[in-house]
Amino acid sequence: MRSSTAPSRTASGARLGDSLPGDSSAGDSLTGGSLTGRPGRKLAALAACVLLASGCAKAGTAGTTAADGGSKGPIKVGLVYSKTGPLAAYGKQYLEGFKAGLAYATKGTGAVDGHKVEFEEQDDAGDPAKAVSAAKDLIGKGYKVLAGSTASGVALQVGPIAAQNKVLFISGPAAADKATGLNKYTFRSGRQSYQDIKTAASFVGDAKGKKVTVLAQDNAFGQANVAAVKAVLGAEGATVDQVLAPPSATDLTPFATQAKTGKPDLLFVAWAGDTASALWTALNQQDVFADTKVVTGLDLAASYPLFGPAGEKISFLNHYFDGAAGTPVEKAMTDAVTAAGGKTDIFTPDGFTAAQMIVHAVESNHGSADDTSALVKALEGWSFDGVKGKTTVRAEDHALLQPMFQVRLTGTGAAAKPSVEKTLTADEAAPPVTPMAG
């Protein structure tokens, strides 16, 4: 679907920006890496954000002039994300954030240096094969910029396609660490699993001699969380083991029982998608909370009631929740999304940040997206005011350095509310530099 509506101007002109590890990797929202829960409320469509160009540039490329009237050709952006499928709620947040971020970054014009931004949506439904097909289709149509990837498995397949075809790719909520340093054409607009784990580790204190178990799905997101826990807490002297469930599993009691039997000092839960409710039910039934400290990621707002009375006993790491940051950019994002009938949530900042990055890259190249190497150069090392605060694209491996949050949940059911107990700086949550693979 191609967007052709006009962008709305935010009240303050601020920018917006994202959550935890998740995957199949959901935006891989960490509800500890695990972003649990099924969103309940359907958000209204956002107000228009982008104007399509009224005239086409010669050969349909940005940065050229149409022969008939001198109008500049559009900047073409392809969004490949989970519009449907198990991570559709995350995809919706991403899209709403992207539209709001595009309006914000272009000051309501929907254009960069006179070139209107045109984006086309492609639904991957969380399936890497569909994502690869969609990416190739967009590239074949002349798109030089791709963004999206709600799931880690998708991001890790689309990244190499971007490198092979020399197009810019900005992955979204997908949290797999392997997307960082994957190749010089691949960036990310959200956090990664290592940042989630660094936040979780901040709850532990001295990890030496502690036993840590990771309970996760056996997919790219879950495996990334296991690797990150080993890299962070294992390096600090903890013994790390894992309990991995097939993504298709619906009876999760055996996995909850296995986690409890191991008697860990810390149980780190990394989960995403529609089975989150079943997982927390199983953990509650096995009384796991009474025997061990549980750390997980705080997922989208609709998931808060799923924790029940145990929610107040859990230590949450968090990428983002509505109102977490208190920045002018967050306010701008919130105002824009709310005005469009929506509500900001864990992955809204990922879409907003992607739009900021795309606009900056194209603006640095005078409204042209044709020279991908120049777009890459413009993003490497760029620091900007994001939704969560100061955000930096690390030049060496394209990690997105950003603040993270320690969060407590108070109340139960519909009354459950999150609050920030501590904000980790971008440096405190930063992953180690990964050598660029390609």
Backbone hydrogen bonds, N-H to C=O, Kabsch-Sander energy under -0.5 kcal/mol:
donor,donor_aa,acceptor,acceptor_aa,energy
3,S,119,F,-2.1
8,S,48,A,-0.7
18,D,349,P,-0.7
23,D,25,S,-1.0
28,D,150,T,-0.7
31,T,29,S,-2.0
31,T,33,G,-0.7
31,T,271,W,-1.0
32,G,30,L,-7.9
32,G,296,T,-0.7
33,G,30,L,-1.4
34,S,30,L,-1.6
34,S,269,V,-0.7
35,L,29,S,-1.5
35,L,30,L,-0.5
35,L,33,G,-0.8
35,L,271,W,-3.3
36,T,34,S,-1.0
37,G,273,G,-0.6
43,L,41,R,-0.6
44,A,341,G,-1.4
60,G,57,A,-2.8
61,T,58,K,-1.3
63,G,73,G,-0.5
64,T,61,T,-0.8
66,A,71,S,-2.3
70,G,66,A,-1.4
73,G,64,T,-1.2
75,I,116,K,-2.9
76,K,74,P,-0.6
77,V,75,I,-0.6
77,V,118,E,-2.8
78,G,145,V,-2.8
79,L,77,V,-0.5
79,L,120,E,-3.0
80,V,78,G,-0.6
80,V,147,A,-2.9
81,Y,79,L,-0.6
81,Y,122,Q,-2.0
83,K,81,Y,-1.5
88,A,85,G,-1.8
91,G,87,L,-2.1
92,K,88,A,-2.3
93,Q,89,A,-1.7
94,Y,90,Y,-2.4
95,L,91,G,-2.5
96,E,92,K,-2.4
97,G,93,Q,-2.4
98,F,94,Y,-2.6
99,K,95,L,-2.4
100,A,96,E,-2.1
101,G,97,G,-2.9
102,L,98,F,-2.4
103,A,99,K,-2.0
104,Y,100,A,-2.2
105,A,101,G,-3.1
106,T,102,L,-1.7
107,K,104,Y,-1.4
108,G,103,A,-3.2
109,T,106,T,-1.6
112,V,115,H,-2.7
115,H,112,V,-2.0
116,K,114,G,-0.6
117,V,110,G,-2.9
118,E,75,I,-3.3
118,E,116,K,-0.6
120,E,77,V,-2.1
121,E,1,M,-3.5
122,Q,79,L,-3.1
124,D,81,Y,-2.3
124,D,122,Q,-0.6
125,A,81,Y,-0.6
127,D,124,D,-2.8
131,A,127,D,-2.2
132,V,128,P,-2.6
133,S,129,A,-2.1
134,A,130,K,-2.5
135,A,131,A,-2.8
136,K,132,V,-2.5
137,D,133,S,-2.1
138,L,134,A,-2.4
139,I,135,A,-2.6
140,G,136,K,-2.4
141,K,137,D,-1.0
142,G,139,I,-1.6
143,Y,138,L,-2.2
144,K,76,K,-0.6
145,V,76,K,-0.8
146,L,168,L,-3.2
147,A,78,G,-2.5
148,G,170,I,-1.5
149,S,80,V,-3.1
153,G,24,S,-2.5
155,A,151,A,-2.0
156,L,152,S,-2.3
157,Q,154,V,-1.2
158,V,154,V,-2.5
159,G,155,A,-2.3
161,I,157,Q,-0.9
162,A,158,V,-2.3
163,A,159,G,-1.9
164,Q,160,P,-2.5
165,N,161,I,-1.7
166,K,162,A,-0.7
166,K,163,A,-0.6
167,V,162,A,-2.2
168,L,144,K,-2.4
169,F,185,Y,-2.6
170,I,146,L,-2.3
171,S,169,F,-0.6
171,S,187,F,-2.7
172,G,148,G,-2.6
172,G,149,S,-0.6
174,A,149,S,-1.9
175,A,22,G,-1.0
179,A,176,A,-1.6
180,T,177,D,-2.0
181,G,397,D,-1.8
182,L,179,A,-1.1
186,T,183,N,-1.3
187,F,169,F,-2.9
189,S,171,S,-2.8
190,G,172,G,-0.5
193,S,175,A,-2.9
195,Q,192,Q,-0.9
196,D,192,Q,-1.4
197,I,193,S,-2.6
198,K,194,Y,-2.7
199,T,195,Q,-1.6
200,A,196,D,-2.4
201,A,197,I,-3.2
202,S,198,K,-0.9
203,F,200,A,-1.9
204,V,201,A,-1.2
205,G,201,A,-0.9
207,A,205,G,-0.6
209,G,237,G,-2.1
210,K,207,A,-2.3
212,V,210,K,-0.5
212,V,239,T,-3.2
213,T,266,L,-2.4
214,V,241,D,-2.0
215,L,213,T,-0.6
215,L,268,F,-2.8
216,A,214,V,-0.6
216,A,243,V,-2.3
217,Q,270,A,-0.8
218,D,245,A,-3.3
219,N,217,Q,-2.0
222,G,23,D,-0.6
223,Q,219,N,-3.0
224,A,220,A,-1.8
225,N,221,F,-1.8
226,V,222,G,-2.2
227,A,223,Q,-2.4
228,A,224,A,-2.2
229,V,225,N,-2.7
230,K,226,V,-2.3
231,A,227,A,-2.2
232,V,228,A,-2.2
233,L,229,V,-1.7
234,G,229,V,-1.6
235,A,230,K,-0.7
236,E,232,V,-0.6
237,G,234,G,-1.6
238,A,233,L,-2.4
239,T,210,K,-3.0
240,V,238,A,-0.6
241,D,212,V,-2.5
241,D,239,T,-0.5
243,V,214,V,-3.1
245,A,216,A,-2.4
249,A,246,P,-2.0
252,L,250,T,-0.9
256,A,252,L,-1.9
257,T,253,T,-2.7
258,Q,254,P,-2.0
259,A,255,F,-2.0
260,K,256,A,-2.0
261,T,257,T,-2.6
262,G,258,Q,-1.3
263,K,260,K,-1.9
265,D,211,K,-2.1
266,L,211,K,-1.7
267,L,293,K,-2.9
268,F,213,T,-3.1
268,F,266,L,-0.6
269,V,267,L,-0.6
269,V,295,V,-2.2
270,A,215,L,-2.9
270,A,268,F,-0.6
271,W,31,T,-0.6
271,W,269,V,-0.5
273,G,35,L,-0.8
276,A,273,G,-1.3
279,L,275,T,-1.9
280,W,276,A,-2.4
281,T,277,S,-2.0
282,A,278,A,-2.2
283,L,279,L,-2.5
284,N,280,W,-2.2
285,Q,281,T,-2.5
286,Q,282,A,-1.9
287,D,284,N,-1.3
288,V,283,L,-2.1
290,A,287,D,-0.9
291,D,288,V,-1.3
292,T,288,V,-1.2
293,K,265,D,-1.3
295,V,267,L,-2.4
295,V,293,K,-0.5
296,T,315,S,-1.7
297,G,269,V,-0.7
298,L,317,L,-2.4
299,D,297,G,-0.7
303,S,300,L,-2.2
304,Y,301,A,-1.4
306,L,303,S,-1.7
307,F,304,Y,-1.4
308,G,305,P,-1.0
310,A,307,F,-1.0
311,G,308,G,-1.8
312,E,309,P,-0.9
313,K,310,A,-1.9
314,I,310,A,-0.7
314,I,311,G,-0.8
315,S,294,V,-2.2
316,F,314,I,-0.7
316,F,407,V,-1.7
317,L,296,T,-2.5
318,N,405,F,-2.3
324,A,321,F,-2.7
331,K,327,T,-2.0
332,A,328,P,-2.1
333,M,15,R,-0.5
333,M,329,V,-2.5
334,T,330,E,-3.1
335,D,331,K,-2.8
336,A,332,A,-2.2
337,V,333,M,-2.7
338,T,334,T,-2.7
339,A,335,D,-2.3
340,A,336,A,-1.1
341,G,338,T,-1.9
342,G,337,V,-2.7
348,T,345,D,-1.3
351,G,347,F,-1.1
352,F,348,T,-1.9
353,T,349,P,-3.1
354,A,350,D,-1.8
355,A,351,G,-1.9
356,Q,352,F,-2.0
357,M,353,T,-2.5
358,I,354,A,-2.5
359,V,355,A,-2.6
360,H,356,Q,-2.3
361,A,357,M,-2.5
362,V,358,I,-2.5
363,E,359,V,-2.8
364,S,360,H,-2.3
365,N,361,A,-0.5
365,N,362,V,-0.9
366,H,363,E,-1.5
367,G,362,V,-2.1
368,S,362,V,-0.7
368,S,365,N,-1.3
372,T,370,D,-1.1
375,L,371,D,-1.7
376,V,372,T,-2.5
377,K,373,S,-2.2
378,A,374,A,-1.9
379,L,375,L,-1.3
380,E,376,V,-2.0
381,G,393,V,-2.2
382,W,379,L,-2.1
384,F,391,T,-2.8
386,G,384,F,-0.8
386,G,389,G,-2.5
389,G,386,G,-0.8
391,T,384,F,-2.9
392,T,401,L,-2.1
393,V,382,W,-2.6
394,R,392,T,-0.9
394,R,399,A,-2.9
398,H,394,R,-2.5
401,L,392,T,-2.8
401,L,399,A,-0.8
404,M,424,L,-1.8
405,F,318,N,-2.4
406,Q,422,K,-3.1
407,V,316,F,-2.7
408,R,419,S,-2.2
409,L,311,G,-0.5
410,T,417,K,-2.5
415,A,412,T,-1.7
416,A,413,G,-1.7
417,K,410,T,-2.8
419,S,408,R,-1.8
421,E,406,Q,-2.9
422,K,406,Q,-1.4
424,L,404,M,-2.8
424,L,422,K,-0.6
429,A,425,T,-1.7
430,A,427,D,-0.8
437,A,181,G,-3.2
